[in-house]
Amino acid sequence: MRIYFMGICGTAMGNAALLARAAGHEVLGSDTGVYPPMSTVLAEAGIALHEGYDAARLAQLAPELVVIGNALSRGNPEIEWLLETRSLAYTSLPALLHDMVLAGRANLVVCGTHGKTTTTALAAFLLRANGRDPGFLIGGVPQDPPSGNHLGTETDPFVIEGDEYDSAFFDKRSKFIHYAPHIAVLNNLEFDHADIFRDLADVQRTFSHLTRIVPRHGWIVLNGDDANLRALGPLGWTRVVRVGVDEGNDLRIVGFSEAADGARFSLYWRGRLWAEVQWLQPGLFNARNAAVAAIAAGLAIFPDDPARLKLGALADFRGVRRRQELLANSAQLKVIEDFGHHPTALAETLQSFRSRFPGHVIHAAFEPRSNTSRTKVMQAAFMRALALADEVYLGPIDRAEKLKPEERFDVEGLMQFLETQGVHGHTAPTNAALLETIVANTKAEEKPQLVVFFTNGSFGGIIGQYVAATRLNPRSG
């Protein structure tokens, strides 16, 4: 089949296009931003890429199926032509994945407000380390496993990141509803995506819908410490395994500690020691990611005794690009990039860094870019999270002109709150001006410093520019 992907250079779309190519389909696509690294990977796989959207070109190419990414909407010339002519079949990415890959597989679907990408990578990594050949689709760029997509062996599980965001402009169901879970991992649940969900109850509703399509011989792996997940109820139509720190969980994380040389914790499966883990991933949140990935992978291949899964490989797990990724590392200066764009993620990461980098001055730069973070919806939570740093740098609000003034993230309110907490706050009209402030402040510091950039975008390119600038500073080496 000849399949055309609209928005092909997005991480999920690009990895799905590569899966389709590996399955033997002819694949091509379009995007407004055809640039590395995804464009390079796609081109090397023999996928034809087209810059921009052009209805006449699409008509001439005449694919058998068009896959429309969920970032695209009405007004796009190719979408308008598809709707007017009805001459080509079209679908959403999640529907394509179901029909092309997932319908006949035992699927391990990783869901939650935070940690989906890392947990998906961990589950695939552990299955591979235990001699299996799982399929997987990861919504990021993992270092382990070495790619974000793989068809695997049909008799082994398929591990996929289950996003609660909507599927397409014409299908407002959450993506994970399409993914036919045999094992559904519910790692955490908070309010997010204020552009498509009304409130926390609305998010809980879509997670509840997911639980109802897990078969009775499947499993739900659930964070038993999360009150918002517990509120979903007993989930009596399938088997449930609970994971957490608290007593009463089936799998317990015990004795978590963190220091400069990494983190340590023990895993107890129904009262029996399963593994002592020592690894380099920061924070209790990543220990929880490891725990739910381990039990889900164990259930997938050893349903009668999941603790047969060997976990020694966790010591070698290198994580995912842009998830607490260390970009520069010297005695005087550490620079980290993190995909964090929800206040809980920021708070947990900063708390971890206090333990991981004792004695360092923590500089936190945050770009309000997601459809939720650029508004006031979570203003108070963001203020509390950012106050855990010593110096805070707020980038310009993305697409601020599309928000009413009273809806926008309150920059002045954040600066005033930080002052009451003894934290220095800095903002600037442009990312370039903000970069100058960060460079000047970190050069002036005498103590060891940690600079962390939180963004779900590129932060206007200043992250790479800052790392390059530090190389010119002899005190950072």
N, C-alpha and C positions, 0 to 999 in steps of 0.2 A: 504493500500500500504506500501511496505517496502522501506524506503527512506534513502539513505546514503549521509551524508554531508562531503565533503572534506574541511578541514579547520574549523571544527565545533566549536573550542574554541574561535574564533573571536566573538566580541560582537554582530554584526549583524547576523552572521551565527548561533551562539548559541541561540539567541532569536528567530530566525526563526525556528530552530529545535524544540524549546519548543512549538511554535505555532503549528507546524505539529503534535507533540505528543498530544497536547491538542485537535486537530481535529480528533484524533483517529488513526493516522498512526503509524506504527512501525518505530522507528527512531534509527539510529546508525551513527557512523561517525569516522573520523580520523583526526589527527593533529600532528604536530611535537612538540607542546607544550601543553600537556594535564596536566593543573595545575589549582589550584583554582584561583579565585572563580568560573569561569564558569564551570570547570570540576565537581565541587561539585554540582552545581545547576542541571547540565545535568544528572549526575548519580542519584541524588535524584528523578528526573522525570522518571527514568527507561530507560535512553538512554545509550546504550553500546558504550564505547569509546575505540578507538584503537590508540596506540602510533605509530607515523610514517606512512609512505605510503608504501604499499606492494601490488603489482599487484596480486600475487598468493592468498593472503588473500581476496582481493576484489572479485576475481573470485569465491572463495569458498563461500563467503557470499551471492553472487548473488542477490543484491537488484534489485527492479523493476525500480528504478530511482536513478541516481547519481546527486547530486547538487555540482557544482564546484565553490568554492569561487574565488573572483576576485584577490586574492593575489597569486593564483597558476597559473603556466604557463607551457609551453612545457619543457620537461626534467623530469617532475615529473613522477615516474614510474607508478602510477595509471592512469594518463592522457595518457601516451604513450600506455598503454595496452588497454584503452578504444578506442583510435583512431585506433589502429591496428586491434582489433578484431571486433569492432562495435557490440559487443554482448549485451551491456547494454545501455539503454537510458540515456542520460545526459542532463542537463540544467544548466542555471545560477540561482543564488539566486533571482534576480529581476523577472525573468520569472516564477519561481516557485511561488513566492508570488502573482503574477498576477493570475496565473491559480488556485491556491489553496485557496486564500483569497480575492483578490481585485476585481475580475471580476464582481461580483454581488453586490458590496457595493458602497455607496456614500463616496468616499475617499477624505480625507483632506491631501494633500501632502505638506510638509513643506520644502522649498528649500532656498538656499542662500549660499554664501561663508562662512558666520559666523552664529553661533547661532542656527543651525538646531536642535541640540539635545535638548537644553533648550526650544526652542519654541514648539517642538513636545510634550515634557513633559508638558508644560504649557497648550497646547490645550486639551490634554487628561485629565489633572487634572481639568480644568475648566468644561469640559463636565460632568465629574463624580460629581463634586461639585454641578452641576445643575440637578442632578438626572438621568443622562443618563448612559448607559453602553456601551461606545465606545470600539471598538477594537483599539489596537495600537501596533506599533513596533518602539522602541526608540533605537537609535544607541549609547547607553551609559548605565550608571547605575543610574537611577533616584531615588531620595528619595521620590518624589511625581510625579506621582503615585508610589506605592510601588514595582513595578516590571517593566521590560523593554518590556514586551510582554503580550498581552491579546487578545483573539478572540472577546470578547464582544458579543453584540446582533446584529444579522444581519440587523435589521432595524435601528440601530444606526450607526453613521459614523465610519469609520476606519481611524485613524490618523497615518501617517507614515512619517518618515524622508526621504526626497527625495534628495539623493546624486547625484551630477553631475558627479562623477567619473564613469569610464566605468564598464560594467556589468560582463565581463569575458574575458579571453584571446581570445575567439572566437566570442565575441559580444562587439564591441567597442562603442556601444551607451551608453549614460548616463543611470544610473540606473533608474532615475525618469521617463524616457520615458515609462517604463513598468507599471507605477503605476496608470494609468487610473484616473487622478484627476477629481473630481467634483469641488473641491476648491483647487486651487494652490496658495500657499503662496510664494511670491518672496521677501525675507526679505532684501537682498542686493546682489550685484554682483561685484566681483573684479576678477582680474587675479589670478589664482592659478593652482596647478597641472600642472606644466610646463612639466612634463613627458608625458602628454597626450594631452594638449592643446597648440597650437602654440603661441597664443597671446590673448588679451582681446576680440577681435572680434570673435575668435573661441569659447570662453566661452559664449559670447552673442548669438552665433548661436545656441548652444544647449539649452539655456534657451528659445530662440524664438521657437524652435521645441516643447518644452514642452507647451508653451502657445497655440499652434495650436491644441492641443488635448483636451483642456478644452471645454466641450459642451456649447452651446449657453445659456442654462439655468443654467450653473454653474457660478463660480466667479474666478477671479484672484485678490488676495489681494496683493498689491504691495507697496513697500516702495517708497512713492512719493518724498522723499528727495534725492533719489539715482540717480545721473545723468546717470550712466551706465544702470539702468533699464528704465529710461525715454527714452533712446535711442532705446529701443525695438519698440517704436512707439505706435499708439493709441490702438492696440489690439481689433479692432472693432468686432470681431466674438463672443465675450462673454462679460459678465458684469465685470467691473473693479472697485475695491474699493481701494482708495489710503490712505496710513497711513503715518503720519510723524509730524514733528514739524512745518513745514512751512505752511503759509496760502495757501488755495486751496486744502488741503487734506480733504478727507471725514471724517477721524478720526484723530483728532489732539492730540498730547501730549503737554500739556501746563503746564508751571510753574515747570519744573523739577528742583529739588534741592537735594543735597546729603550731609550728615554729618555723624558723628560717629554713630548715632543711626539708620541709614538707609536712604532710598530714598523716596521722595514724588513727586507726579505728578498728574495731572488731565487729564481725557480723555473726549473729546468733540466729539460726533457723529453728524455730519452735523449741527454744531452750538449749539447743546443741550448737557448740562452736563450729562455724563453717570456715571462717578464714580470719587471719590477722592481716590487715592491709596497711601497707606503707607506700605512699605514692606522692607525686609532685603537684597534683591538682589542688587548688586552694579551696578552703571553705567547707563548712558542714553541708552546704547546698550541693556541692559536687560529691561529697560522700553519699548523700541521699540519691543523687543521680546514679552513682555506681551501684548502690544497693538495689534500686528498682530495676536497673538494667540487668543485674546479675540474676535476680529471681525470675524475671521475665524470660531471659535466655535459658535459664535452667529448666523452667517449666516447659519451654518449647521443645526441648530434646530429652529431658529426663522427668516426665510428668509425675512419676511415682516418688522420686527423690531428687528434687532440683538442686540440692546441695552437693550432688555429684559433679556439678560444673566446677571446673578448676578455675581459680581466680588469681593465680600467680601473675598472669600477664598484666594485671592492673598496674603493677609497679612500672611498667614500660609505656603505659598509655600517655601519649603526647598531647591529646586534646584536639581542639578545633580552632582553626584560624579565627581571630577576632573575638575569641572567648577568653578573657584574661590572658591575652597573648603578650608575652614579654618581647618587646622590640629592641630594647637597649638595656644592657646590664653591666653596671660597673659598681665599684664600692661607693661612689659618690651619687650615682644617678641610675634609677630604674625607670623605664618608660613602658607603659602597658596600654594596649588597645582593648576595649571591651564593647561588645554589642549591646550593653545594657541600655534600656530605654523605658524601664518600669521602675518605680521607686523602690519596690522590694528588692529587685535585682541590684540596684545601686547600693542600698543599705547593706545587704549581705556581703557584697564584694568588698566594700570599704571596711566592714568589720573584720573580714578575713585578712585584709592587707595589714591591719594594725598588728595582728599576730605574726603574719608572715614576714613583715619588714619592720621589726622593732627599731625605734630610734629614728625612723625616717619622717621627714615632713611630707605630708600627703597633699599633693596638688590634684584636684579633681576638676577636669574640664568636661562640660556637659553640653550637648547640642540638642535643643528641644525640636525634634524633627518628626517624630511619629505623629499620626493623626490624633493621638491622645495626649502625648507629652507637650505638644505645643499649645495646649489649651489649659484652662484653670481646673479641669476636672479632678486632677490629682495634685493640685498645688501644695496642699499642706503636707502630703506624704513626701513629695519631692524635696520640700524645704527641710524636713526632718532627716531625710537620707543624706542630702548634700552637706548638712551640718556635721556629719561624721568626719569630714575632711578638715584640713587646716587652712587650705586656700582653695577657693572655688572660682571657676571661670565659666561664665555662661555665654554660649554662642548666640548669635542672632536667631530669633524664632523663624523657623522655616515656613515659607509661604504666609507670613504674617498678614499680608494684605488681603488674604482670602478669609480672614477671621474678623469678626466685629471686635472693636477694642475691648469691650467688656468680656469677651470670650478668651482672649489671649492669655498665655502664661504671664503672670504678674512679675516682671523682672524686678521692679522697685520693691515689691513686697518681699521677694526672696532676699535682696540685698539688706533690707532692714532686719529681717529675721536673723540672718547670718551674723550681723553685728551684735545682736543681743546674745548670741551663743559664743562670742569671742572668735568667730571665724571671719577671715578676710574674704570679701566677695568682690569680683571684678567682672565687668561686662564691657562690650565694645560694639559699635555699629556694624563691624564687618569681622569675618573670621581672620583676615589678615592682620587687623589691628589687635584682635585678641591674642594672636600668636606672638606679636611683639611684647605684649604684657607678660605672657607666660615665660618667654625667653629671658626677659629682663629680671623677673622675679626669681626664677630658678638659678640664674647666674649669681644673684646676690646672696643666696643662701649659703651658710657655712656647714650646716648639718647635712647628712645624707638625705636625699630626696627621692620621692616616688611621684611620678607624673602619670595619671591615668586619664585616658580620653574615653568618655562614654558617648556612643553614637550608634544608631542603626543605619547611618549613611557614611559619607566620606569626610564629614566635618570640613568641607571646602578644601580638602587636600592638606590641611595644616598638620596632620599627624606625621606624615612623612617628612614634611618640611621641618617640623620640630626635631625629629630624630636626626636629620641632616645637620641642623644647626648645632646640636649638642656635640657633634663630632668635631666642630671647630672650637669647642670650648675645652681647653686643656684640663679644667678642674673636673670634667665629667668622666675622664678616662681612668 
